């Protein structure tokens, strides 16, 4: 019997900046409910977009 979970069985969310789906990662285990962005680049880009609108 293989150990682990298939990637297709992990929970997914949609990135708030780019709109692409991303899957759960072990490092996000304790804060999964708070994760909104798929990467640091999208997180930084979100701030830049909101500053340009002001």
Order of alpha helices (4+ residues) and beta strands (2+ residues): beta-beta-alpha
